[in-house]
Amino acid sequence: MYILGISGLYHDSAAALIRDGEIIAAAQEERFTRVKHDAHIPVNAMRYCLRQGGITSGDLEAVVYYD
């Protein structure tokens, strides 16, 4: 089971991909945009996590958001 975790719209937005309780990939959006403490939706970080996991959004069981 794949779960994509997202944190955004605050500061230091990020994404993480979990497979069966194991972290497969994680990244902060600022690594891609070069904007310190980037608060946008972490689109680049989400894409990175899916690529690292070798999956597409259709393979996700759940997407969770940290407020």
Buried (B, 14 or more C-beta within 10 A) or exposed (E): EBBBBBBBEEEBBBBBBBBEEEEBBBBBBBEBBEEEEBBEBBBBBBBBBBEEBEBEEEEBEEEEEEE
